[in-house]
Amino acid sequence: MLRTRVLSALRHCAASRHNSTQDIVAYAWDTVRVELAVAL
């Protein structure tokens, strides 16, 4: 569930040409933090 959402978010970011790797990592980390906050 969590992993699937993170992976789809990463794919979505990677598909966007103007996103740098740093942006993708930051977005993925934000997604993980939100998911963890919701889970806890």
A tleap script that builds the chain and sets N, CA, C and O, in Angstrom:
source leaprc.protein.ff14SB
mol = sequence {
  NMET LEU ARG THR ARG VAL LEU SER ALA LEU
  ARG HIE CYS ALA ALA SER ARG HIE ASN SER
  THR GLN ASP ILE VAL ALA TYR ALA TRP ASP
  THR VAL ARG VAL GLU LEU ALA VAL ALA CLEU
}
set mol.1.N position { 0.832 -1.198 0.000 }
set mol.1.CA position { 0.000 0.000 0.000 }
set mol.1.C position { 0.874 1.257 0.000 }
set mol.1.O position { 0.856 2.047 -0.944 }
set mol.2.N position { 1.633 1.419 1.077 }
set mol.2.CA position { 2.519 2.577 1.179 }
set mol.2.C position { 3.549 2.552 0.057 }
set mol.2.O position { 3.799 3.560 -0.604 }
set mol.3.N position { 4.136 1.385 -0.139 }
set mol.3.CA position { 5.185 1.262 -1.157 }
set mol.3.C position { 4.640 1.545 -2.545 }
set mol.3.O position { 5.294 2.198 -3.359 }
set mol.4.N position { 3.433 1.047 -2.810 }
set mol.4.CA position { 2.810 1.271 -4.115 }
set mol.4.C position { 2.589 2.755 -4.354 }
set mol.4.O position { 2.827 3.261 -5.451 }
set mol.5.N position { 2.127 3.454 -3.307 }
set mol.5.CA position { 1.867 4.881 -3.455 }
set mol.5.C position { 3.143 5.666 -3.676 }
set mol.5.O position { 3.178 6.598 -4.480 }
set mol.6.N position { 4.195 5.287 -2.958 }
set mol.6.CA position { 5.485 5.971 -3.122 }
set mol.6.C position { 6.022 5.732 -4.528 }
set mol.6.O position { 6.508 6.659 -5.177 }
set mol.7.N position { 5.934 4.499 -4.995 }
set mol.7.CA position { 6.438 4.171 -6.327 }
set mol.7.C position { 5.662 4.909 -7.412 }
set mol.7.O position { 6.253 5.405 -8.371 }
set mol.8.N position { 4.343 4.983 -7.265 }
set mol.8.CA position { 3.557 5.689 -8.276 }
set mol.8.C position { 3.851 7.183 -8.236 }
set mol.8.O position { 3.848 7.851 -9.270 }
set mol.9.N position { 4.104 7.704 -7.033 }
set mol.9.CA position { 4.468 9.116 -6.915 }
set mol.9.C position { 5.820 9.373 -7.580 }
set mol.9.O position { 6.016 10.387 -8.250 }
set mol.10.N position { 6.747 8.433 -7.382 }
set mol.10.CA position { 8.063 8.557 -8.015 }
set mol.10.C position { 7.949 8.510 -9.533 }
set mol.10.O position { 8.590 9.290 -10.238 }
set mol.11.N position { 7.128 7.591 -10.031 }
set mol.11.CA position { 6.929 7.496 -11.477 }
set mol.11.C position { 6.327 8.784 -12.017 }
set mol.11.O position { 6.728 9.281 -13.069 }
set mol.12.N position { 5.358 9.317 -11.281 }
set mol.12.CA position { 4.707 10.559 -11.683 }
set mol.12.C position { 5.727 11.694 -11.757 }
set mol.12.O position { 5.726 12.478 -12.706 }
set mol.13.N position { 6.592 11.775 -10.753 }
set mol.13.CA position { 7.637 12.805 -10.720 }
set mol.13.C position { 8.634 12.609 -11.851 }
set mol.13.O position { 9.009 13.559 -12.538 }
set mol.14.N position { 9.054 11.372 -12.034 }
set mol.14.CA position { 10.057 11.076 -13.052 }
set mol.14.C position { 9.514 11.384 -14.447 }
set mol.14.O position { 10.271 11.750 -15.345 }
set mol.15.N position { 8.210 11.234 -14.622 }
set mol.15.CA position { 7.590 11.501 -15.914 }
set mol.15.C position { 7.587 12.995 -16.228 }
set mol.15.O position { 7.511 13.403 -17.386 }
set mol.16.N position { 7.669 13.787 -15.182 }
set mol.16.CA position { 7.684 15.231 -15.376 }
set mol.16.C position { 9.109 15.676 -15.715 }
set mol.16.O position { 10.014 15.560 -14.888 }
set mol.17.N position { 9.298 16.174 -16.906 }
set mol.17.CA position { 10.637 16.453 -17.430 }
set mol.17.C position { 11.396 17.481 -16.612 }
set mol.17.O position { 12.613 17.370 -16.466 }
set mol.18.N position { 10.711 18.471 -16.078 }
set mol.18.CA position { 11.410 19.574 -15.426 }
set mol.18.C position { 11.744 19.303 -13.961 }
set mol.18.O position { 12.264 20.178 -13.270 }
set mol.19.N position { 11.448 18.104 -13.492 }
set mol.19.CA position { 11.816 17.765 -12.113 }
set mol.19.C position { 13.233 17.214 -12.072 }
set mol.19.O position { 13.567 16.289 -12.812 }
set mol.20.N position { 14.056 17.777 -11.214 }
set mol.20.CA position { 15.405 17.254 -11.034 }
set mol.20.C position { 15.350 16.053 -10.092 }
set mol.20.O position { 14.331 15.804 -9.449 }
set mol.21.N position { 16.438 15.326 -10.019 }
set mol.21.CA position { 16.503 14.171 -9.117 }
set mol.21.C position { 16.263 14.609 -7.684 }
set mol.21.O position { 15.615 13.904 -6.909 }
set mol.22.N position { 16.786 15.772 -7.335 }
set mol.22.CA position { 16.626 16.288 -5.980 }
set mol.22.C position { 15.152 16.536 -5.672 }
set mol.22.O position { 14.679 16.239 -4.575 }
set mol.23.N position { 14.432 17.084 -6.651 }
set mol.23.CA position { 13.001 17.320 -6.474 }
set mol.23.C position { 12.264 16.005 -6.245 }
set mol.23.O position { 11.385 15.915 -5.389 }
set mol.24.N position { 12.635 14.987 -7.023 }
set mol.24.CA position { 11.979 13.683 -6.926 }
set mol.24.C position { 12.226 13.067 -5.552 }
set mol.24.O position { 11.310 12.528 -4.931 }
set mol.25.N position { 13.472 13.150 -5.082 }
set mol.25.CA position { 13.810 12.601 -3.770 }
set mol.25.C position { 13.057 13.345 -2.674 }
set mol.25.O position { 12.513 12.731 -1.756 }
set mol.26.N position { 13.029 14.660 -2.774 }
set mol.26.CA position { 12.335 15.472 -1.770 }
set mol.26.C position { 10.846 15.135 -1.753 }
set mol.26.O position { 10.244 15.014 -0.686 }
set mol.27.N position { 10.254 14.983 -2.941 }
set mol.27.CA position { 8.831 14.658 -3.028 }
set mol.27.C position { 8.552 13.277 -2.449 }
set mol.27.O position { 7.569 13.077 -1.736 }
set mol.28.N position { 9.425 12.331 -2.763 }
set mol.28.CA position { 9.258 10.973 -2.242 }
set mol.28.C position { 9.356 10.978 -0.715 }
set mol.28.O position { 8.569 10.318 -0.037 }
set mol.29.N position { 10.316 11.717 -0.183 }
set mol.29.CA position { 10.497 11.781 1.267 }
set mol.29.C position { 9.275 12.407 1.920 }
set mol.29.O position { 8.814 11.925 2.955 }
set mol.30.N position { 8.740 13.483 1.325 }
set mol.30.CA position { 7.530 14.113 1.855 }
set mol.30.C position { 6.374 13.110 1.864 }
set mol.30.O position { 5.607 13.036 2.824 }
set mol.31.N position { 6.266 12.348 0.787 }
set mol.31.CA position { 5.194 11.357 0.692 }
set mol.31.C position { 5.323 10.312 1.792 }
set mol.31.O position { 4.338 9.948 2.434 }
set mol.32.N position { 6.549 9.832 2.006 }
set mol.32.CA position { 6.789 8.829 3.046 }
set mol.32.C position { 6.455 9.393 4.422 }
set mol.32.O position { 5.827 8.719 5.238 }
set mol.33.N position { 6.877 10.632 4.676 }
set mol.33.CA position { 6.603 11.256 5.973 }
set mol.33.C position { 5.110 11.384 6.222 }
set mol.33.O position { 4.636 11.118 7.327 }
set mol.34.N position { 4.375 11.788 5.210 }
set mol.34.CA position { 2.921 11.929 5.355 }
set mol.34.C position { 2.284 10.575 5.617 }
set mol.34.O position { 1.425 10.448 6.489 }
set mol.35.N position { 2.703 9.564 4.865 }
set mol.35.CA position { 2.151 8.217 5.035 }
set mol.35.C position { 2.441 7.689 6.437 }
set mol.35.O position { 1.576 7.080 7.066 }
set mol.36.N position { 3.648 7.922 6.921 }
set mol.36.CA position { 4.008 7.464 8.260 }
set mol.36.C position { 3.182 8.198 9.314 }
set mol.36.O position { 2.716 7.589 10.277 }
set mol.37.N position { 3.005 9.486 9.135 }
set mol.37.CA position { 2.211 10.272 10.083 }
set mol.37.C position { 0.778 9.751 10.136 }
set mol.37.O position { 0.189 9.656 11.212 }
set mol.38.N position { 0.223 9.418 8.985 }
set mol.38.CA position { -1.140 8.891 8.919 }
set mol.38.C position { -1.198 7.504 9.558 }
set mol.38.O position { -2.133 7.181 10.291 }
set mol.39.N position { -0.180 6.691 9.264 }
set mol.39.CA position { -0.156 5.314 9.782 }
set mol.39.C position { -0.014 5.300 11.302 }
set mol.39.O position { -0.594 4.448 11.976 }
set mol.40.N position { 0.753 6.239 11.838 }
set mol.40.CA position { 0.961 6.284 13.279 }
set mol.40.C position { -0.147 7.096 13.918 }
set mol.40.O position { -0.165 7.263 15.137 }
savepdb mol mol.pdb
quit
